[in-house]
């Protein structure tokens, strides 16, 4: 089984041809495809393999040592003097 990401944010399902099988979007946002031919056809219209793009998030380190992904304040001690940390 292959997991694909749909081509657009509003795409909830993808269908192979007129009257063909419909692949609904799963709870994790991916489309599960077991047929290799269908996978190839969906990739031709813009679906991409899941996990193809690396996620990087900026974080801010508090003097108490806690890493926070929200810039406003530390979630552990409530401090506001956070320094940006590169991913």
PyMOL Python script that loads the backbone (N, CA, C, O; Angstrom):
from pymol import cmd

cmd.read_pdbstr("""\
ATOM      1  N   UNK A   1       0.833  -1.170   0.000  1.00  0.00           N
ATOM      2  CA  UNK A   1       0.000   0.000   0.000  1.00  0.00           C
ATOM      3  C   UNK A   1       0.882   1.238   0.000  1.00  0.00           C
ATOM      4  O   UNK A   1       1.898   1.296   0.693  1.00  0.00           O
ATOM      5  N   UNK A   2       0.482   2.219  -0.781  1.00  0.00           N
ATOM      6  CA  UNK A   2       1.199   3.481  -0.884  1.00  0.00           C
ATOM      7  C   UNK A   2       0.325   4.587  -0.314  1.00  0.00           C
ATOM      8  O   UNK A   2      -0.885   4.617  -0.536  1.00  0.00           O
ATOM      9  N   UNK A   3       0.953   5.491   0.421  1.00  0.00           N
ATOM     10  CA  UNK A   3       0.246   6.653   0.942  1.00  0.00           C
ATOM     11  C   UNK A   3       0.596   7.857   0.096  1.00  0.00           C
ATOM     12  O   UNK A   3       1.772   8.170  -0.088  1.00  0.00           O
ATOM     13  N   UNK A   4      -0.432   8.545  -0.428  1.00  0.00           N
ATOM     14  CA  UNK A   4      -0.236   9.720  -1.262  1.00  0.00           C
ATOM     15  C   UNK A   4      -0.902  10.925  -0.621  1.00  0.00           C
ATOM     16  O   UNK A   4      -1.909  10.802   0.075  1.00  0.00           O
ATOM     17  N   UNK A   5      -0.318  12.102  -0.870  1.00  0.00           N
ATOM     18  CA  UNK A   5      -0.936  13.351  -0.453  1.00  0.00           C
ATOM     19  C   UNK A   5      -1.704  13.911  -1.642  1.00  0.00           C
ATOM     20  O   UNK A   5      -1.164  13.959  -2.748  1.00  0.00           O
ATOM     21  N   UNK A   6      -2.961  14.340  -1.442  1.00  0.00           N
ATOM     22  CA  UNK A   6      -3.738  14.882  -2.557  1.00  0.00           C
ATOM     23  C   UNK A   6      -3.133  16.184  -3.075  1.00  0.00           C
ATOM     24  O   UNK A   6      -2.389  16.847  -2.353  1.00  0.00           O
ATOM     25  N   UNK A   7      -3.441  16.556  -4.312  1.00  0.00           N
ATOM     26  CA  UNK A   7      -2.817  17.731  -4.918  1.00  0.00           C
ATOM     27  C   UNK A   7      -3.243  19.064  -4.326  1.00  0.00           C
ATOM     28  O   UNK A   7      -2.488  20.029  -4.449  1.00  0.00           O
ATOM     29  N   UNK A   8      -4.389  19.179  -3.700  1.00  0.00           N
ATOM     30  CA  UNK A   8      -4.847  20.459  -3.165  1.00  0.00           C
ATOM     31  C   UNK A   8      -5.416  20.315  -1.777  1.00  0.00           C
ATOM     32  O   UNK A   8      -5.735  19.209  -1.342  1.00  0.00           O
ATOM     33  N   UNK A   9      -5.546  21.434  -1.073  1.00  0.00           N
ATOM     34  CA  UNK A   9      -6.060  21.384   0.286  1.00  0.00           C
ATOM     35  C   UNK A   9      -7.549  21.071   0.327  1.00  0.00           C
ATOM     36  O   UNK A   9      -8.027  20.545   1.332  1.00  0.00           O
ATOM     37  N   UNK A  10      -8.291  21.373  -0.718  1.00  0.00           N
ATOM     38  CA  UNK A  10      -9.720  21.114  -0.742  1.00  0.00           C
ATOM     39  C   UNK A  10     -10.073  19.741  -1.281  1.00  0.00           C
ATOM     40  O   UNK A  10     -11.254  19.406  -1.374  1.00  0.00           O
ATOM     41  N   UNK A  11      -9.100  18.953  -1.632  1.00  0.00           N
ATOM     42  CA  UNK A  11      -9.326  17.634  -2.228  1.00  0.00           C
ATOM     43  C   UNK A  11      -9.595  16.609  -1.129  1.00  0.00           C
ATOM     44  O   UNK A  11      -8.719  16.331  -0.311  1.00  0.00           O
ATOM     45  N   UNK A  12     -10.799  16.050  -1.108  1.00  0.00           N
ATOM     46  CA  UNK A  12     -11.170  15.067  -0.084  1.00  0.00           C
ATOM     47  C   UNK A  12     -11.141  13.640  -0.609  1.00  0.00           C
ATOM     48  O   UNK A  12     -11.080  12.691   0.174  1.00  0.00           O
ATOM     49  N   UNK A  13     -11.185  13.482  -1.919  1.00  0.00           N
ATOM     50  CA  UNK A  13     -11.127  12.147  -2.524  1.00  0.00           C
ATOM     51  C   UNK A  13     -10.647  12.271  -3.962  1.00  0.00           C
ATOM     52  O   UNK A  13     -10.740  13.335  -4.575  1.00  0.00           O
ATOM     53  N   UNK A  14     -10.134  11.167  -4.487  1.00  0.00           N
ATOM     54  CA  UNK A  14      -9.677  11.137  -5.886  1.00  0.00           C
ATOM     55  C   UNK A  14     -10.279   9.906  -6.545  1.00  0.00           C
ATOM     56  O   UNK A  14     -10.372   8.839  -5.939  1.00  0.00           O
ATOM     57  N   UNK A  15     -10.687  10.075  -7.803  1.00  0.00           N
ATOM     58  CA  UNK A  15     -11.330   8.992  -8.530  1.00  0.00           C
ATOM     59  C   UNK A  15     -10.528   8.675  -9.779  1.00  0.00           C
ATOM     60  O   UNK A  15     -10.008   9.570 -10.446  1.00  0.00           O
ATOM     61  N   UNK A  16     -10.435   7.383 -10.087  1.00  0.00           N
ATOM     62  CA  UNK A  16      -9.737   6.931 -11.288  1.00  0.00           C
ATOM     63  C   UNK A  16     -10.755   6.877 -12.420  1.00  0.00           C
ATOM     64  O   UNK A  16     -11.610   5.992 -12.447  1.00  0.00           O
ATOM     65  N   UNK A  17     -10.665   7.816 -13.351  1.00  0.00           N
ATOM     66  CA  UNK A  17     -11.550   7.824 -14.508  1.00  0.00           C
ATOM     67  C   UNK A  17     -13.010   8.030 -14.149  1.00  0.00           C
ATOM     68  O   UNK A  17     -13.358   8.221 -12.984  1.00  0.00           O
ATOM     69  N   UNK A  18     -13.847   7.989 -15.156  1.00  0.00           N
ATOM     70  CA  UNK A  18     -15.292   8.135 -14.979  1.00  0.00           C
ATOM     71  C   UNK A  18     -15.869   6.817 -14.496  1.00  0.00           C
ATOM     72  O   UNK A  18     -15.788   5.818 -15.211  1.00  0.00           O
ATOM     73  N   UNK A  19     -16.442   6.786 -13.313  1.00  0.00           N
ATOM     74  CA  UNK A  19     -17.034   5.568 -12.766  1.00  0.00           C
ATOM     75  C   UNK A  19     -16.034   4.590 -12.175  1.00  0.00           C
ATOM     76  O   UNK A  19     -16.404   3.470 -11.823  1.00  0.00           O
ATOM     77  N   UNK A  20     -14.777   4.991 -12.059  1.00  0.00           N
ATOM     78  CA  UNK A  20     -13.751   4.121 -11.492  1.00  0.00           C
ATOM     79  C   UNK A  20     -13.742   4.167  -9.978  1.00  0.00           C
ATOM     80  O   UNK A  20     -14.593   4.817  -9.371  1.00  0.00           O
ATOM     81  N   UNK A  21     -12.791   3.486  -9.361  1.00  0.00           N
ATOM     82  CA  UNK A  21     -12.722   3.470  -7.898  1.00  0.00           C
ATOM     83  C   UNK A  21     -12.419   4.853  -7.318  1.00  0.00           C
ATOM     84  O   UNK A  21     -11.681   5.643  -7.907  1.00  0.00           O
ATOM     85  N   UNK A  22     -13.001   5.122  -6.160  1.00  0.00           N
ATOM     86  CA  UNK A  22     -12.801   6.391  -5.460  1.00  0.00           C
ATOM     87  C   UNK A  22     -11.910   6.131  -4.256  1.00  0.00           C
ATOM     88  O   UNK A  22     -12.159   5.215  -3.472  1.00  0.00           O
ATOM     89  N   UNK A  23     -10.877   6.938  -4.119  1.00  0.00           N
ATOM     90  CA  UNK A  23      -9.965   6.831  -2.982  1.00  0.00           C
ATOM     91  C   UNK A  23     -10.213   8.024  -2.060  1.00  0.00           C
ATOM     92  O   UNK A  23      -9.836   9.148  -2.392  1.00  0.00           O
ATOM     93  N   UNK A  24     -10.849   7.790  -0.894  1.00  0.00           N
ATOM     94  CA  UNK A  24     -11.121   8.900   0.031  1.00  0.00           C
ATOM     95  C   UNK A  24      -9.882   9.280   0.830  1.00  0.00           C
ATOM     96  O   UNK A  24      -8.973   8.472   1.018  1.00  0.00           O
ATOM     97  N   UNK A  25      -9.864  10.514   1.291  1.00  0.00           N
ATOM     98  CA  UNK A  25      -8.775  10.982   2.139  1.00  0.00           C
ATOM     99  C   UNK A  25      -8.975  10.411   3.537  1.00  0.00           C
ATOM    100  O   UNK A  25     -10.080  10.467   4.076  1.00  0.00           O
ATOM    101  N   UNK A  26      -7.923   9.864   4.127  1.00  0.00           N
ATOM    102  CA  UNK A  26      -7.975   9.271   5.453  1.00  0.00           C
ATOM    103  C   UNK A  26      -7.882  10.354   6.532  1.00  0.00           C
ATOM    104  O   UNK A  26      -7.704  11.532   6.220  1.00  0.00           O
ATOM    105  N   UNK A  27      -8.000   9.961   7.772  1.00  0.00           N
ATOM    106  CA  UNK A  27      -7.953  10.921   8.883  1.00  0.00           C
ATOM    107  C   UNK A  27      -6.610  11.639   8.981  1.00  0.00           C
ATOM    108  O   UNK A  27      -6.548  12.775   9.450  1.00  0.00           O
ATOM    109  N   UNK A  28      -5.532  10.981   8.539  1.00  0.00           N
ATOM    110  CA  UNK A  28      -4.209  11.607   8.601  1.00  0.00           C
ATOM    111  C   UNK A  28      -3.917  12.485   7.386  1.00  0.00           C
ATOM    112  O   UNK A  28      -2.814  13.017   7.263  1.00  0.00           O
ATOM    113  N   UNK A  29      -4.899  12.646   6.480  1.00  0.00           N
ATOM    114  CA  UNK A  29      -4.735  13.513   5.316  1.00  0.00           C
ATOM    115  C   UNK A  29      -4.180  12.817   4.099  1.00  0.00           C
ATOM    116  O   UNK A  29      -4.015  13.460   3.062  1.00  0.00           O
ATOM    117  N   UNK A  30      -3.883  11.533   4.173  1.00  0.00           N
ATOM    118  CA  UNK A  30      -3.320  10.813   3.040  1.00  0.00           C
ATOM    119  C   UNK A  30      -4.389   9.978   2.339  1.00  0.00           C
ATOM    120  O   UNK A  30      -5.471   9.734   2.874  1.00  0.00           O
ATOM    121  N   UNK A  31      -4.052   9.556   1.140  1.00  0.00           N
ATOM    122  CA  UNK A  31      -4.902   8.653   0.360  1.00  0.00           C
ATOM    123  C   UNK A  31      -4.158   7.331   0.264  1.00  0.00           C
ATOM    124  O   UNK A  31      -3.011   7.304  -0.183  1.00  0.00           O
ATOM    125  N   UNK A  32      -4.788   6.230   0.674  1.00  0.00           N
ATOM    126  CA  UNK A  32      -4.158   4.914   0.650  1.00  0.00           C
ATOM    127  C   UNK A  32      -4.520   4.208  -0.652  1.00  0.00           C
ATOM    128  O   UNK A  32      -5.694   3.980  -0.944  1.00  0.00           O
ATOM    129  N   UNK A  33      -3.485   3.862  -1.435  1.00  0.00           N
ATOM    130  CA  UNK A  33      -3.681   3.220  -2.736  1.00  0.00           C
ATOM    131  C   UNK A  33      -2.909   1.910  -2.758  1.00  0.00           C
ATOM    132  O   UNK A  33      -1.720   1.885  -2.441  1.00  0.00           O
ATOM    133  N   UNK A  34      -3.578   0.820  -3.131  1.00  0.00           N
ATOM    134  CA  UNK A  34      -2.915  -0.486  -3.192  1.00  0.00           C
ATOM    135  C   UNK A  34      -2.557  -0.895  -4.614  1.00  0.00           C
ATOM    136  O   UNK A  34      -1.641  -1.693  -4.809  1.00  0.00           O
ATOM    137  N   UNK A  35      -3.249  -0.372  -5.593  1.00  0.00           N
ATOM    138  CA  UNK A  35      -3.017  -0.721  -6.991  1.00  0.00           C
ATOM    139  C   UNK A  35      -1.926   0.192  -7.573  1.00  0.00           C
ATOM    140  O   UNK A  35      -2.076   1.413  -7.587  1.00  0.00           O
ATOM    141  N   UNK A  36      -0.834  -0.410  -8.049  1.00  0.00           N
ATOM    142  CA  UNK A  36       0.302   0.376  -8.575  1.00  0.00           C
ATOM    143  C   UNK A  36      -0.085   1.210  -9.795  1.00  0.00           C
ATOM    144  O   UNK A  36       0.419   2.319  -9.971  1.00  0.00           O
ATOM    145  N   UNK A  37      -0.961   0.694 -10.625  1.00  0.00           N
ATOM    146  CA  UNK A  37      -1.409   1.448 -11.811  1.00  0.00           C
ATOM    147  C   UNK A  37      -2.197   2.687 -11.385  1.00  0.00           C
ATOM    148  O   UNK A  37      -2.023   3.770 -11.942  1.00  0.00           O
ATOM    149  N   UNK A  38      -3.070   2.509 -10.385  1.00  0.00           N
ATOM    150  CA  UNK A  38      -3.837   3.644  -9.881  1.00  0.00           C
ATOM    151  C   UNK A  38      -2.921   4.672  -9.220  1.00  0.00           C
ATOM    152  O   UNK A  38      -3.141   5.878  -9.341  1.00  0.00           O
ATOM    153  N   UNK A  39      -1.900   4.190  -8.526  1.00  0.00           N
ATOM    154  CA  UNK A  39      -0.924   5.106  -7.915  1.00  0.00           C
ATOM    155  C   UNK A  39      -0.252   5.956  -8.989  1.00  0.00           C
ATOM    156  O   UNK A  39      -0.116   7.169  -8.830  1.00  0.00           O
ATOM    157  N   UNK A  40       0.165   5.330 -10.068  1.00  0.00           N
ATOM    158  CA  UNK A  40       0.821   6.055 -11.160  1.00  0.00           C
ATOM    159  C   UNK A  40      -0.113   7.103 -11.771  1.00  0.00           C
ATOM    160  O   UNK A  40       0.311   8.219 -12.068  1.00  0.00           O
ATOM    161  N   UNK A  41      -1.388   6.737 -11.957  1.00  0.00           N
ATOM    162  CA  UNK A  41      -2.345   7.683 -12.525  1.00  0.00           C
ATOM    163  C   UNK A  41      -2.605   8.864 -11.585  1.00  0.00           C
ATOM    164  O   UNK A  41      -2.716  10.002 -12.040  1.00  0.00           O
ATOM    165  N   UNK A  42      -2.700   8.603 -10.290  1.00  0.00           N
ATOM    166  CA  UNK A  42      -2.922   9.682  -9.328  1.00  0.00           C
ATOM    167  C   UNK A  42      -1.715  10.608  -9.234  1.00  0.00           C
ATOM    168  O   UNK A  42      -1.866  11.817  -9.058  1.00  0.00           O
ATOM    169  N   UNK A  43      -0.516  10.035  -9.352  1.00  0.00           N
ATOM    170  CA  UNK A  43       0.694  10.870  -9.327  1.00  0.00           C
ATOM    171  C   UNK A  43       0.792  11.744 -10.570  1.00  0.00           C
ATOM    172  O   UNK A  43       1.351  12.839 -10.512  1.00  0.00           O
ATOM    173  N   UNK A  44       0.254  11.275 -11.694  1.00  0.00           N
ATOM    174  CA  UNK A  44       0.274  12.076 -12.922  1.00  0.00           C
ATOM    175  C   UNK A  44      -0.602  13.321 -12.806  1.00  0.00           C
ATOM    176  O   UNK A  44      -0.338  14.326 -13.467  1.00  0.00           O
ATOM    177  N   UNK A  45      -1.636  13.265 -11.976  1.00  0.00           N
ATOM    178  CA  UNK A  45      -2.518  14.428 -11.824  1.00  0.00           C
ATOM    179  C   UNK A  45      -2.178  15.277 -10.607  1.00  0.00           C
ATOM    180  O   UNK A  45      -2.933  16.189 -10.268  1.00  0.00           O
ATOM    181  N   UNK A  46      -1.057  14.997  -9.940  1.00  0.00           N
ATOM    182  CA  UNK A  46      -0.567  15.889  -8.898  1.00  0.00           C
ATOM    183  C   UNK A  46      -0.422  15.337  -7.502  1.00  0.00           C
ATOM    184  O   UNK A  46       0.080  16.045  -6.629  1.00  0.00           O
ATOM    185  N   UNK A  47      -0.835  14.108  -7.242  1.00  0.00           N
ATOM    186  CA  UNK A  47      -0.648  13.531  -5.909  1.00  0.00           C
ATOM    187  C   UNK A  47       0.837  13.245  -5.691  1.00  0.00           C
ATOM    188  O   UNK A  47       1.538  12.836  -6.616  1.00  0.00           O
ATOM    189  N   UNK A  48       1.310  13.461  -4.470  1.00  0.00           N
ATOM    190  CA  UNK A  48       2.720  13.226  -4.155  1.00  0.00           C
ATOM    191  C   UNK A  48       2.832  12.185  -3.049  1.00  0.00           C
ATOM    192  O   UNK A  48       1.939  12.082  -2.207  1.00  0.00           O
ATOM    193  N   UNK A  49       3.908  11.416  -3.037  1.00  0.00           N
ATOM    194  CA  UNK A  49       4.092  10.422  -1.967  1.00  0.00           C
ATOM    195  C   UNK A  49       4.204  11.095  -0.597  1.00  0.00           C
ATOM    196  O   UNK A  49       4.883  12.112  -0.453  1.00  0.00           O
ATOM    197  N   UNK A  50       3.545  10.533   0.392  1.00  0.00           N
ATOM    198  CA  UNK A  50       3.627  11.075   1.749  1.00  0.00           C
ATOM    199  C   UNK A  50       5.030  10.844   2.303  1.00  0.00           C
ATOM    200  O   UNK A  50       5.655   9.823   2.015  1.00  0.00           O
ATOM    201  N   UNK A  51       5.512  11.774   3.080  1.00  0.00           N
ATOM    202  CA  UNK A  51       6.842  11.666   3.665  1.00  0.00           C
ATOM    203  C   UNK A  51       7.945  12.127   2.738  1.00  0.00           C
ATOM    204  O   UNK A  51       9.123  11.957   3.053  1.00  0.00           O
ATOM    205  N   UNK A  52       7.594  12.706   1.603  1.00  0.00           N
ATOM    206  CA  UNK A  52       8.598  13.138   0.639  1.00  0.00           C
ATOM    207  C   UNK A  52       9.263  14.445   1.065  1.00  0.00           C
ATOM    208  O   UNK A  52      10.415  14.701   0.715  1.00  0.00           O
ATOM    209  N   UNK A  53       8.547  15.260   1.812  1.00  0.00           N
ATOM    210  CA  UNK A  53       9.063  16.560   2.214  1.00  0.00           C
ATOM    211  C   UNK A  53       9.386  16.541   3.702  1.00  0.00           C
ATOM    212  O   UNK A  53       8.572  16.094   4.511  1.00  0.00           O
ATOM    213  N   UNK A  54      10.559  17.019   4.061  1.00  0.00           N
ATOM    214  CA  UNK A  54      10.970  17.066   5.464  1.00  0.00           C
ATOM    215  C   UNK A  54      10.327  18.273   6.140  1.00  0.00           C
ATOM    216  O   UNK A  54      10.221  19.347   5.547  1.00  0.00           O
ATOM    217  N   UNK A  55       9.910  18.087   7.356  1.00  0.00           N
ATOM    218  CA  UNK A  55       9.302  19.172   8.126  1.00  0.00           C
ATOM    219  C   UNK A  55      10.364  19.784   9.023  1.00  0.00           C
ATOM    220  O   UNK A  55      11.079  19.074   9.731  1.00  0.00           O
ATOM    221  N   UNK A  56      10.460  21.078   8.988  1.00  0.00           N
ATOM    222  CA  UNK A  56      11.369  21.756   9.904  1.00  0.00           C
ATOM    223  C   UNK A  56      10.606  22.888  10.573  1.00  0.00           C
ATOM    224  O   UNK A  56       9.929  23.675   9.911  1.00  0.00           O
ATOM    225  N   UNK A  57      10.723  22.957  11.857  1.00  0.00           N
ATOM    226  CA  UNK A  57      10.011  23.983  12.609  1.00  0.00           C
ATOM    227  C   UNK A  57      11.007  24.816  13.391  1.00  0.00           C
ATOM    228  O   UNK A  57      12.004  24.307  13.902  1.00  0.00           O
ATOM    229  N   UNK A  58      10.717  26.112  13.475  1.00  0.00           N
ATOM    230  CA  UNK A  58      11.553  26.981  14.295  1.00  0.00           C
ATOM    231  C   UNK A  58      11.137  26.822  15.744  1.00  0.00           C
ATOM    232  O   UNK A  58       9.971  26.566  16.042  1.00  0.00           O
ATOM    233  N   UNK A  59      12.077  26.971  16.622  1.00  0.00           N
ATOM    234  CA  UNK A  59      11.784  26.874  18.042  1.00  0.00           C
ATOM    235  C   UNK A  59      12.501  27.965  18.808  1.00  0.00           C
ATOM    236  O   UNK A  59      13.455  28.565  18.313  1.00  0.00           O
ATOM    237  N   UNK A  60      12.042  28.213  20.002  1.00  0.00           N
ATOM    238  CA  UNK A  60      12.649  29.209  20.869  1.00  0.00           C
ATOM    239  C   UNK A  60      13.019  28.540  22.179  1.00  0.00           C
ATOM    240  O   UNK A  60      12.204  27.842  22.781  1.00  0.00           O
ATOM    241  N   UNK A  61      14.270  28.760  22.626  1.00  0.00           N
ATOM    242  CA  UNK A  61      14.788  28.146  23.843  1.00  0.00           C
ATOM    243  C   UNK A  61      14.706  29.152  24.991  1.00  0.00           C
ATOM    244  O   UNK A  61      15.124  30.303  24.861  1.00  0.00           O
ATOM    245  N   UNK A  62      14.170  28.699  26.090  1.00  0.00           N
ATOM    246  CA  UNK A  62      14.040  29.526  27.300  1.00  0.00           C
ATOM    247  C   UNK A  62      15.295  29.332  28.161  1.00  0.00           C
ATOM    248  O   UNK A  62      15.933  28.284  28.067  1.00  0.00           O
ATOM    249  N   UNK A  63      15.662  30.299  28.986  1.00  0.00           N
ATOM    250  CA  UNK A  63      16.798  30.113  29.896  1.00  0.00           C
ATOM    251  C   UNK A  63      16.628  28.909  30.832  1.00  0.00           C
ATOM    252  O   UNK A  63      17.622  28.365  31.315  1.00  0.00           O
ATOM    253  N   UNK A  64      15.377  28.482  31.094  1.00  0.00           N
ATOM    254  CA  UNK A  64      15.172  27.311  31.949  1.00  0.00           C
ATOM    255  C   UNK A  64      15.488  26.011  31.206  1.00  0.00           C
ATOM    256  O   UNK A  64      15.503  24.941  31.815  1.00  0.00           O
ATOM    257  N   UNK A  65      15.742  26.095  29.887  1.00  0.00           N
ATOM    258  CA  UNK A  65      16.110  24.926  29.100  1.00  0.00           C
ATOM    259  C   UNK A  65      14.984  24.336  28.275  1.00  0.00           C
ATOM    260  O   UNK A  65      15.224  23.435  27.472  1.00  0.00           O
ATOM    261  N   UNK A  66      13.766  24.813  28.449  1.00  0.00           N
ATOM    262  CA  UNK A  66      12.608  24.286  27.717  1.00  0.00           C
ATOM    263  C   UNK A  66      12.587  24.835  26.286  1.00  0.00           C
ATOM    264  O   UNK A  66      12.830  26.021  26.063  1.00  0.00           O
ATOM    265  N   UNK A  67      12.293  23.953  25.321  1.00  0.00           N
ATOM    266  CA  UNK A  67      12.161  24.356  23.918  1.00  0.00           C
ATOM    267  C   UNK A  67      10.686  24.590  23.631  1.00  0.00           C
ATOM    268  O   UNK A  67       9.860  23.707  23.863  1.00  0.00           O
ATOM    269  N   UNK A  68      10.354  25.763  23.133  1.00  0.00           N
ATOM    270  CA  UNK A  68       8.969  26.127  22.845  1.00  0.00           C
ATOM    271  C   UNK A  68       8.831  26.451  21.368  1.00  0.00           C
ATOM    272  O   UNK A  68       9.744  27.015  20.765  1.00  0.00           O
ATOM    273  N   UNK A  69       7.689  26.096  20.781  1.00  0.00           N
ATOM    274  CA  UNK A  69       7.433  26.428  19.383  1.00  0.00           C
ATOM    275  C   UNK A  69       6.538  27.645  19.254  1.00  0.00           C
ATOM    276  O   UNK A  69       6.143  28.012  18.147  1.00  0.00           O
ATOM    277  N   UNK A  70       6.217  28.269  20.370  1.00  0.00           N
ATOM    278  CA  UNK A  70       5.448  29.502  20.384  1.00  0.00           C
ATOM    279  C   UNK A  70       6.336  30.596  20.950  1.00  0.00           C
ATOM    280  O   UNK A  70       6.948  30.422  22.005  1.00  0.00           O
ATOM    281  N   UNK A  71       6.407  31.707  20.262  1.00  0.00           N
ATOM    282  CA  UNK A  71       7.355  32.749  20.593  1.00  0.00           C
ATOM    283  C   UNK A  71       6.960  33.569  21.823  1.00  0.00           C
ATOM    284  O   UNK A  71       7.831  34.146  22.474  1.00  0.00           O
ATOM    285  N   UNK A  72       5.690  33.633  22.150  1.00  0.00           N
ATOM    286  CA  UNK A  72       5.216  34.551  23.185  1.00  0.00           C
ATOM    287  C   UNK A  72       5.828  34.275  24.562  1.00  0.00           C
ATOM    288  O   UNK A  72       6.361  35.186  25.196  1.00  0.00           O
ATOM    289  N   UNK A  73       5.755  33.023  25.024  1.00  0.00           N
ATOM    290  CA  UNK A  73       6.287  32.728  26.355  1.00  0.00           C
ATOM    291  C   UNK A  73       6.574  31.237  26.483  1.00  0.00           C
ATOM    292  O   UNK A  73       6.089  30.424  25.697  1.00  0.00           O
ATOM    293  N   UNK A  74       7.367  30.901  27.485  1.00  0.00           N
ATOM    294  CA  UNK A  74       7.739  29.514  27.758  1.00  0.00           C
ATOM    295  C   UNK A  74       6.546  28.784  28.363  1.00  0.00           C
ATOM    296  O   UNK A  74       5.848  29.328  29.218  1.00  0.00           O
ATOM    297  N   UNK A  75       6.316  27.552  27.920  1.00  0.00           N
ATOM    298  CA  UNK A  75       5.218  26.767  28.441  1.00  0.00           C
ATOM    299  C   UNK A  75       5.515  26.148  29.798  1.00  0.00           C
ATOM    300  O   UNK A  75       4.595  25.726  30.499  1.00  0.00           O
ATOM    301  N   UNK A  76       6.774  26.090  30.173  1.00  0.00           N
ATOM    302  CA  UNK A  76       7.139  25.470  31.456  1.00  0.00           C
ATOM    303  C   UNK A  76       7.181  26.488  32.589  1.00  0.00           C
ATOM    304  O   UNK A  76       6.528  26.306  33.617  1.00  0.00           O
ATOM    305  N   UNK A  77       7.954  27.567  32.399  1.00  0.00           N
ATOM    306  CA  UNK A  77       8.134  28.517  33.506  1.00  0.00           C
ATOM    307  C   UNK A  77       7.410  29.848  33.293  1.00  0.00           C
ATOM    308  O   UNK A  77       7.306  30.647  34.223  1.00  0.00           O
ATOM    309  N   UNK A  78       6.913  30.092  32.086  1.00  0.00           N
ATOM    310  CA  UNK A  78       6.205  31.343  31.816  1.00  0.00           C
ATOM    311  C   UNK A  78       7.113  32.498  31.436  1.00  0.00           C
ATOM    312  O   UNK A  78       6.649  33.627  31.270  1.00  0.00           O
ATOM    313  N   UNK A  79       8.420  32.222  31.295  1.00  0.00           N
ATOM    314  CA  UNK A  79       9.369  33.268  30.930  1.00  0.00           C
ATOM    315  C   UNK A  79       9.122  33.818  29.535  1.00  0.00           C
ATOM    316  O   UNK A  79       8.592  33.125  28.667  1.00  0.00           O
ATOM    317  N   UNK A  80       9.513  35.078  29.328  1.00  0.00           N
ATOM    318  CA  UNK A  80       9.281  35.708  28.029  1.00  0.00           C
ATOM    319  C   UNK A  80      10.579  36.040  27.297  1.00  0.00           C
ATOM    320  O   UNK A  80      10.519  36.550  26.178  1.00  0.00           O
ATOM    321  N   UNK A  81      11.736  35.777  27.873  1.00  0.00           N
ATOM    322  CA  UNK A  81      13.012  36.088  27.216  1.00  0.00           C
ATOM    323  C   UNK A  81      13.545  34.856  26.483  1.00  0.00           C
ATOM    324  O   UNK A  81      14.548  34.263  26.881  1.00  0.00           O
ATOM    325  N   UNK A  82      12.848  34.484  25.399  1.00  0.00           N
ATOM    326  CA  UNK A  82      13.209  33.312  24.600  1.00  0.00           C
ATOM    327  C   UNK A  82      14.167  33.688  23.480  1.00  0.00           C
ATOM    328  O   UNK A  82      14.068  34.771  22.904  1.00  0.00           O
ATOM    329  N   UNK A  83      15.091  32.789  23.178  1.00  0.00           N
ATOM    330  CA  UNK A  83      16.039  32.987  22.072  1.00  0.00           C
ATOM    331  C   UNK A  83      15.733  31.989  20.969  1.00  0.00           C
ATOM    332  O   UNK A  83      15.511  30.806  21.227  1.00  0.00           O
ATOM    333  N   UNK A  84      15.724  32.483  19.729  1.00  0.00           N
ATOM    334  CA  UNK A  84      15.416  31.611  18.601  1.00  0.00           C
ATOM    335  C   UNK A  84      16.495  30.563  18.405  1.00  0.00           C
ATOM    336  O   UNK A  84      17.687  30.856  18.494  1.00  0.00           O
ATOM    337  N   UNK A  85      16.059  29.330  18.135  1.00  0.00           N
ATOM    338  CA  UNK A  85      16.978  28.222  17.909  1.00  0.00           C
ATOM    339  C   UNK A  85      16.715  27.680  16.509  1.00  0.00           C
ATOM    340  O   UNK A  85      15.571  27.407  16.148  1.00  0.00           O
ATOM    341  N   UNK A  86      17.782  27.526  15.721  1.00  0.00           N
ATOM    342  CA  UNK A  86      17.607  27.043  14.346  1.00  0.00           C
ATOM    343  C   UNK A  86      17.366  25.535  14.344  1.00  0.00           C
ATOM    344  O   UNK A  86      17.878  24.815  15.201  1.00  0.00           O
ATOM    345  N   UNK A  87      16.568  25.058  13.360  1.00  0.00           N
ATOM    346  CA  UNK A  87      16.262  23.606  13.306  1.00  0.00           C
ATOM    347  C   UNK A  87      17.443  22.759  12.910  1.00  0.00           C
ATOM    348  O   UNK A  87      17.325  21.537  12.827  1.00  0.00           O
TER     349      UNK A  87
END
""", "prot")
cmd.dss("prot")
cmd.show_as("cartoon", "prot")
cmd.util.cbc("prot")
cmd.orient("prot")
